[in-house]
Each structure stands twice: as structure tokens, then as C-alpha cells.
Amino acid sequence: MNQDSQHVLSRRLQSGVAIILNRPDAINSLTEKMIDRIDALMDQAAADEHCRFVLFYATGSKGFCAGGDIKELARLARLKQYDKVDSFFQKEYDLDLKIHLFPKPVIVIADGITMGGGLGIAAGADMRIATDRTRMAMPETRIGFFPDVGSTGWMFMRCPKGYPEYLGLTGYDMQGLECVRLGFATHFTFSDRVPELVDLLECVRLDDSQDRLGIVKALMEKISGLLDLHIPVRYSMDAWVKEYFSGKTDIRDILASLSKCGDQEGRCNEVFVSIAERSPTALVLTLKLLRYNEGRSITDVFATELKAAKYMSRQPDYLEGIRARLIERDNQPRWQPDRIDLVDPSGFIP
């Protein structure tokens, strides 16, 4: 077995197929060849009449998947090999869309860090299981990019009002049950019960005559004893997010409103700190995409995001953000331009 095959393993289950991300030293970050292999395994599962569902999980103690192999993408962009950069994003988004439209139920156990490309795999699944170790966030604007993998569309179908904008612009870190509360996960279990959950799903037998909904219900009945759903309620935060972020079209207006907030001053100040460290170009593009993709079909959302990915990967902030955050790690990016009011939004038209 070659290294690329070892990074994505597969197992035949009693009634399904397991796809296992196996690059734990890089928190299972996706390479293009890993995406190719997952895509091929999904096609095989779709064609296999004995496969009733697909299960995703990962090896390692840190997380399900931290995203794409950003350092490799930066290397290609630095060499101006944009055809290879474009190929990566095209394949990644095609795979994510395939999961959204997959004819059989998909389950993802998102134990640990699940961001970027990891969210891309999880978002299209019928069952997205978070654990007490799960961390989900979209920090892309910190590296001069934008929240992608379809999130500028599907967040509006799953998140409370205002959260698509809030999460996309600030990179708010969701942990554990918060991932369920905000619509990124559908179920919750404890990390120490994941091996038991995997064993149960590997051994479960399903009736070949069941339809998709019937399969999901049957799986839920089998694993319900391992799930724990006591979703916290955060009325004040929800009201604050809705008031200051929902439906907004200009980041400057958001910041102006936040500068006048009263009883939520701590949260408002956190937004100012978060926004200040992010690429102004990426922030403006993110809000523009959110407004454009709200209510659009998931197919159209991915098509628009591909255009945006091609645009942003050619901007100086992309290489600069990756340099400052992931390579040299000086955390002192020099954004071009360095102020939101200097960004020309007409430079990227969906």
C-alpha cells in the first residue's frame, strides 16, 4: 500500500463502508491525492448495492480534520502554479458537493479539531456527531482567505439568525455541545465513547429494503444510547448576534453599531480584537459572499465559492497570511490594503 492510500483507509462494514482519515501527524489535513481517494471510495459506495451507509472517522488524538494542506497550497501559489491551486479547490468542492447530494446516508464522527476541509466533509453528512473534544471554527480570514466548503450557503439553513455572519467574520471557536447548538453538528457523544460507537456502526445490520429515511431512523435507534443531547440555551448571546450581524451588508456598519453597544460590551470588544487581526480584503469578500449565497442552491454556492477561491489565492494577503500564521509564525501579517475602508469590493464580483 502506498503512502497516499495509507492516508485514507477504508473498511467494509456489515451494512456500510467506513472511510478513515489517517494522517494524524497533520491532524488529517487533506492533500489532493487524499481527496481523489475519498472521491473514488464514495463512488464505489454509491455503486455497491450492499452498502447502505457511509461512515467517516479519523485516527489520531487531535482531530477529525484540520482542513486542507494549506502550506502546500501556499507553495504552489508562491510558484504561481495556479492551475494546481485551482485543481485542489475544484476537487475539494466537488467532493463536498457529492457528500451533500449523496444518495445514501453519511455519518461523520467529528471528534476533535474539525475545520476547513474537515467541515467540508462533515457539513454534507446526514448525521454529524460532535464530542466533548470537538472544536469547530472558520478562521480562514486570519490567513487572507474566506470561509468556504459551501458554508456561505449552508450556514443559513442551519444556524440561528446572525450566526453565519458572526462565525464567518470572527472565527468564533465552537466547542462540544456548542457545535450542536449552532447547527454545525446534529448529535453529541463523549470522546471516550467513540470506539464503542464505531464498533456498533461497524456491526449493525440493516434491511436492504429500507429507504434512506428508514436507514437513518434505524441507525439512530441503534446508537441512541451512546448519544447525549442536553443543548445549552444562550438567549442573550443569540439576541446580541442577531441584532448586530443578521442581514448586514457592510462591515463598517457592523463595527459602528458595536462601538455603541452597552450591556454586551465584553462581546463587542472581542469582535473588535478579532476583526483587527484579519485580512480586510478577506473580511469584505466574506460578507459579500454571505449576502450573495444566502438562499441559493448548494450547487450554486460551491460554484460561486470556487470563483472566490481562485480570486483570493492570487491576492497578496493569501501568501502573507499563511506566512505570518503558519510558516514564520510571527503573527504580524502586512495586509494589502491594511484597512477595510480601502478595500474595493468591486474587485470580486460573484
C-alpha positions in Angstrom: 0.0 0.0 0.0 1.5 3.4 -1.0 1.5 6.4 1.3 -1.4 8.1 -0.3 -3.6 5.0 0.2 -2.4 4.8 3.8 -3.6 8.4 4.4 -7.2 7.3 3.6 -8.2 3.9 4.7 -11.5 2.0 4.0 -13.2 -0.8 5.8 -16.2 -2.9 4.7 -18.8 -3.0 7.4 -21.8 -5.3 7.9 -24.1 -2.9 6.1 -21.9 0.0 5.0 -18.4 1.3 4.3 -16.1 3.2 6.6 -13.7 5.9 5.2 -11.0 6.6 7.7 -8.7 9.7 7.5 -5.2 8.5 8.6 -2.8 11.4 8.5 -2.7 12.1 12.3 0.7 13.9 12.3 -1.0 16.7 10.2 -4.4 16.5 12.0 -5.6 14.6 8.9 -5.2 17.7 6.7 -6.3 16.9 3.2 -4.0 16.6 0.2 -5.3 16.5 -3.3 -4.5 12.8 -3.5 -6.4 12.1 -0.3 -9.4 13.9 -1.9 -9.1 11.8 -5.0 -9.1 8.6 -3.0 -12.1 9.7 -0.9 -13.9 10.6 -4.0 -13.2 7.2 -5.6 -14.4 5.4 -2.4 -17.6 7.4 -2.4 -18.3 6.4 -6.0 -17.7 2.8 -5.1 -20.0 3.0 -2.1 -22.7 4.6 -4.3 -22.5 1.8 -6.8 -22.4 -1.0 -4.2 -25.9 -2.3 -3.7 -24.9 -3.9 -0.4 -23.6 -0.6 1.1 -26.4 1.1 3.0 -24.5 4.0 4.5 -21.0 5.6 4.7 -19.2 6.3 7.9 -16.4 8.8 8.3 -14.0 9.0 11.2 -10.3 9.6 11.7 -7.2 8.3 13.5 -5.1 10.3 16.0 -5.8 12.2 19.2 -6.0 15.7 17.9 -8.9 15.8 15.5 -11.0 14.6 12.6 -9.6 17.0 10.0 -8.0 20.5 10.4 -8.6 21.4 6.8 -6.7 21.4 3.5 -2.9 21.2 3.2 -2.6 25.0 3.3 1.2 25.1 3.3 1.3 23.1 0.1 -1.2 25.4 -1.5 0.9 28.4 -0.4 4.0 26.8 -2.0 2.1 26.3 -5.3 0.7 29.9 -5.2 4.2 31.3 -4.5 5.4 29.5 -7.6 2.4 30.9 -9.5 1.3 27.4 -10.3 -2.3 28.5 -10.1 -3.6 25.7 -12.2 -2.7 23.3 -9.4 -4.2 25.5 -6.8 -7.4 25.7 -8.8 -7.4 21.9 -9.2 -7.2 21.4 -5.5 -10.2 23.7 -4.8 -12.2 22.3 -7.7 -11.7 18.7 -6.4 -12.3 19.6 -2.8 -15.6 21.4 -3.5 -16.7 18.7 -5.9 -16.2 16.1 -3.2 -18.1 18.3 -0.6 -21.0 18.7 -3.0 -21.0 15.0 -3.7 -21.5 14.3 0.0 -24.3 16.9 0.2 -26.1 15.1 -2.7 -25.1 11.5 -1.9 -27.9 9.0 -2.4 -27.1 7.1 0.8 -26.9 8.3 4.4 -23.5 9.6 5.5 -22.3 9.7 9.1 -19.3 11.7 10.3 -17.8 11.4 13.7 -16.1 14.8 14.1 -14.0 14.1 17.2 -11.5 16.8 18.0 -10.5 19.6 15.6 -12.8 19.9 12.6 -12.3 22.9 10.5 -11.9 24.0 6.8 -11.9 20.9 4.7 -12.9 18.8 7.7 -16.1 20.9 7.9 -16.5 20.4 4.2 -16.7 16.6 4.6 -18.9 16.9 7.7 -21.3 19.5 6.5 -23.0 17.4 3.9 -23.5 14.4 6.2 -26.9 13.3 7.4 -25.5 12.8 10.9 -22.7 15.0 12.2 -21.6 13.7 15.6 -19.6 16.1 17.8 -17.8 15.1 21.1 -16.7 17.0 24.1 -13.3 17.3 22.3 -14.7 18.7 19.1 -13.7 22.2 18.1 -15.3 23.7 15.0 -14.5 27.2 13.6 -13.9 29.0 10.4 -10.7 31.0 11.0 -9.9 31.5 7.3 -9.9 35.3 7.3 -6.9 35.2 9.6 -4.8 33.8 6.7 -6.2 36.0 4.0 -8.9 33.6 2.8 -12.6 33.2 3.4 -14.9 30.6 5.0 -15.6 28.2 2.1 -16.6 24.5 1.7 -20.2 25.7 1.0 -20.5 27.4 4.4 -21.5 30.8 2.9 -24.7 29.0 1.8 -25.5 26.1 4.2 -25.0 28.1 7.4 -28.2 30.0 6.6 -30.1 26.7 6.6 -28.7 25.5 10.0 -27.6 28.4 12.2 -29.7 30.9 14.2 -30.0 34.3 12.7 -26.9 36.4 12.6 -24.5 33.5 13.2 -23.5 32.9 9.6 -22.1 36.5 9.5 -20.8 36.3 13.1 -19.0 32.9 12.7 -17.7 33.8 9.2 -16.3 37.2 10.2 -14.9 36.5 13.7 -13.9 32.8 13.5 -15.7 32.1 16.8 -14.5 28.8 18.2 -17.3 26.4 18.9 -16.6 23.6 21.3 -18.5 20.4 22.2 -22.3 21.0 22.5 -21.9 24.5 21.1 -21.4 22.8 17.7 -24.8 21.2 18.0 -26.4 24.4 19.4 -25.3 26.4 16.4 -26.2 23.8 13.8 -22.8 22.5 12.8 -23.4 19.1 14.4 -26.6 17.1 14.7 -25.6 14.9 17.7 -23.3 14.7 20.6 -21.4 12.0 22.4 -18.4 11.8 24.7 -15.0 11.2 23.2 -14.3 8.1 25.3 -17.4 6.5 23.8 -16.3 6.9 20.2 -14.7 3.5 19.9 -17.9 1.9 21.2 -19.9 4.0 18.7 -17.6 2.9 15.8 -17.9 -0.8 16.8 -21.6 -0.6 16.9 -21.9 1.1 13.5 -19.5 -1.4 12.0 -21.6 -4.3 13.2 -25.1 -3.0 12.7 -27.2 -4.9 10.1 -29.7 -3.1 8.1 -32.7 -4.3 6.0 -31.9 -3.9 2.3 -35.5 -2.9 1.6 -35.2 0.3 3.8 -35.2 3.7 2.1 -32.8 6.5 3.0 -35.0 7.9 5.8 -35.6 4.4 7.2 -31.9 3.7 7.3 -31.2 6.9 9.2 -34.0 6.1 11.7 -32.7 2.6 12.2 -29.2 3.8 12.8 -30.5 6.4 15.3 -32.3 3.6 17.2 -29.1 1.6 17.3 -26.8 4.3 18.6 -29.2 6.5 20.6 -27.8 5.0 23.9 -24.4 6.5 23.1 -25.7 10.0 22.3 -26.2 12.7 24.9 -28.2 15.9 23.9 -28.6 18.5 26.6 -28.2 21.5 24.4 -27.3 24.7 26.4 -29.5 27.8 25.9 -27.8 31.2 25.4 -30.6 33.6 24.8 -28.6 36.8 25.5 -25.8 35.8 23.1 -28.3 34.8 20.4 -30.2 38.1 20.7 -26.9 40.0 20.5 -25.6 38.2 17.4 -29.0 38.7 15.7 -29.1 42.4 16.4 -25.5 43.2 15.3 -24.9 40.7 12.5 -28.0 39.4 10.8 -28.5 40.7 7.3 -25.7 43.2 7.4 -24.1 44.3 4.2 -21.2 46.5 5.3 -18.6 45.6 7.9 -18.1 49.3 8.7 -21.7 49.5 9.8 -21.3 46.4 12.0 -18.3 47.9 13.7 -20.0 51.3 14.1 -23.0 49.6 15.8 -20.8 47.5 18.1 -18.9 50.7 19.2 -22.2 51.8 20.8 -23.2 48.6 22.5 -24.0 48.6 26.1 -24.7 45.5 28.2 -22.7 43.2 25.9 -19.6 45.4 25.9 -17.3 42.4 26.5 -18.6 40.6 23.5 -18.4 43.7 21.4 -14.8 44.3 22.4 -13.9 40.7 21.5 -15.2 41.3 17.9 -13.0 44.4 17.6 -10.0 42.4 18.6 -10.8 39.5 16.3 -11.6 41.8 13.3 -8.3 43.7 13.8 -6.2 40.7 13.2 -7.9 39.6 10.0 -7.3 40.5 6.3 -9.6 43.4 5.4 -9.9 42.1 1.8 -10.9 38.6 3.1 -13.5 40.2 5.5 -15.1 42.3 2.8 -15.2 39.3 0.4 -16.7 37.0 3.2 -19.6 39.3 3.9 -20.2 39.8 0.2 -20.4 36.1 -0.4 -22.7 35.6 2.6 -25.1 38.1 1.2 -24.9 36.7 -2.3 -25.2 33.0 -1.4 -27.9 33.3 1.2 -30.9 31.2 -0.1 -29.1 29.9 -3.2 -28.8 26.2 -4.1 -25.8 24.3 -2.7 -24.6 23.7 -6.2 -24.6 27.4 -7.0 -22.9 28.2 -3.7 -20.0 25.9 -4.5 -19.7 27.4 -8.0 -19.5 30.9 -6.5 -17.0 29.9 -3.8 -14.8 28.4 -6.5 -14.6 31.7 -8.2 -13.8 33.4 -4.9 -11.1 30.8 -4.1 -9.4 31.5 -7.4 -9.5 35.2 -6.8 -8.3 35.1 -3.2 -5.5 32.6 -3.8 -4.0 35.1 -6.2 -4.1 38.1 -3.8 -1.1 39.1 -1.7 -3.0 38.6 1.6 -3.2 34.8 1.0 0.5 34.2 1.0 1.1 36.8 3.6 -1.5 35.4 6.0 -0.1 31.8 5.7 3.4 33.2 6.2 2.5 35.1 9.3 0.2 32.5 10.9 1.6 29.1 9.8 5.1 29.3 8.4 7.2 32.0 10.2 4.5 32.4 12.9 5.4 36.0 13.7 1.6 36.8 13.8 2.4 40.2 12.2 0.8 40.0 8.7 1.2 43.0 6.5 -2.2 43.2 4.8 -2.7 44.9 1.4 -4.7 47.1 1.9 -4.5 47.3 5.7 -7.9 49.0 6.3 -11.4 47.9 5.5 -12.3 51.3 4.1 -9.5 50.9 1.5 -10.8 47.6 0.1 -12.5 47.9 -3.3 -15.4 45.3 -3.2 -15.9 45.6 -7.0 -12.7 43.6 -7.4 -14.6 40.4 -6.9 -18.0 40.1 -8.4 -19.6 36.7 -7.9 
